Amino acid sequence: MGYRMSFSTSADRPANKLAYGHAVVIGGSMAGLTAARVLLNHFERVTIIERDRLPAGPEFRKGVPQARHPHVLLLRGQQILEELFPGLRDELLDQDAVPINFGNEMHFQMMGKWLPHYQTEMEATACSRPLLEGAIRQRLAAYPQLSFCQESEVTGLVADMGGSWAGKRVTGVQIRSRSDGSTQEIAADLVIDASGRHSNAPAWLTALGYTPPQETTVNAFAGYATRIYECPADFAESWKILYVMPAAPENTRGGIILPLEGNRWHVCLVGMSGDYPPTDEESFLAFARSLPSDRIYEAIKDARPLTDPYGFRQAENRLRHYDELPRYLDGFLVFGDAVYALNPVYAQGMTVAAISTTTLDECLSQQRERNQDGDLSGLAAQFQKELGKVIMPPWQLATGEDMRWPATEGKKELGTGERLIQGYMGRVMRAMPHNVKVTDAFYHVQHMIAPPTLLMRPDILLQVVKTNMQLGRSA
């Protein structure tokens, strides 16, 4: 169950062999930044268009309200970012990010039981999202062929209207300045929409005569409230992460404490099935006290808060099926949360975006092999279909868990195979507090450094069955 690297980048390709001219990325958050880094391997120029004025340092910004809440970069995501930006982890650690060993420095309560602590090679890095994004922006700013177009919003696509197909291929974007309202067109050979959950890509496609994607939504009515605290000077516990997980179908409340740079804690209270955590101080503490374990409350009750509590409730899973379009607008790709918006409770978003960059790099490399004259015809269809395959495992994990809650909207009747998998995963989670081997396998799958099939490998399956039988006898 060691680390498996699959990212193949073209980072060392000589500049004079770049295949394409100008690429535009809509959105300057994690998905857009990582996509832009891959595009630098293939395009002579890359422009990132961002609605906000980007901060000079690691500051929260209005356009990313979720950034005020905890973000966990899973190990697979960390590995990919390290390949895209060599030395990034050391740079973050130099800025006071916190290394965390998931075997012995995370205390995790699942289904009312604490998972075992053990030695593992799985070590991640905890920091705020602004610190991570700021470090990546600085790396990108060192590339002279990349530019940021700030305080600007894309209002539509510009397309070649020749031939019998409306909008045969993208030729650029229309943008409007948010400071003075002026408009202009930016020419591009490729446009990637990484603008997030509120992407207007379906409307842009419709305006050009294309069929927009169908959508699937699964909503477990998750919400959370987050407050940043100063870590107490006398804190002497062995944990760096403390996580109390909600448990379907009845235990709707949970919470997590994650370390932040600057000797701070991100304290996030979670509620499922509409049991939303409050955002006033007194009720925030009362909610923490009501969790199945009192450890989060005991940790923060005397700690000094540094911010007010911030709430977030837009946590439904939404998938736009760009992999199933009847026809594609050449030169236009949709990426990140603009395609898949996963319940943030499962901490998959940034890592899935990082994994998706490998798909983007591979598709562009294959396109170049097929069409050495710089033609991008067919890329959109290939990329969206390949991205659909990447999305399916995390989508199934997030929606499968969310469908356990009685109030969830968007449920579908499970087939026999899906019911068997859901039942087996319930047994996996029941075994984890009592079995290190099962816990370790689960962490490898959760961090996307091993496929979900690991949990069904004969030796793991045997441990799951054996532990559940022992628990049955002792019940």
TAJOHU-V192620 format. One record per run of one state. SS is the DSSP state (H for helix, E for strand, - for the rest). FROM is the first residue (numbers start at 0). TO is the last residue. If there is no record, write none. Layout:
ss->[SS/SS]
from->[FROM/FROM]
to->[TO/TO]
//
This chain:
ss->[-/H/-/E/-/H/-/E/-/H/-/H/-/H/-/E/-/E/-/E/-/E/-/H/-/E/-/E/-/E/-/E/-/E/-/H/-/E/-/E/-/E/-/E/-/E/-/E/-/E/-/H/-/H/-/E/-/E/-/E/-/H/-/E/-/E/-/H/-/E/-/H/-/H/-/H/-/E/-/H/-/H/-/H/-/H/-]
from->[0/14/17/19/26/29/39/42/49/64/68/74/84/87/94/97/101/105/110/112/114/122/126/128/141/145/149/151/160/168/177/182/187/189/193/200/207/214/219/222/230/240/244/246/247/250/251/252/260/263/271/280/289/294/300/303/305/309/312/316/320/321/324/329/330/331/334/335/338/339/341/343/346/348/370/378/402/408/409/415/432/435/446/451/456/457/474]
to->[13/16/18/25/28/38/41/48/63/67/73/83/86/93/96/100/104/109/111/113/121/125/127/140/144/148/150/159/167/176/181/186/188/192/199/206/213/218/221/229/239/243/245/246/249/250/251/259/262/270/279/288/293/299/302/304/308/311/315/319/320/323/328/329/330/333/334/337/338/340/342/345/347/369/377/401/407/408/414/431/434/445/450/455/456/473/474]
//
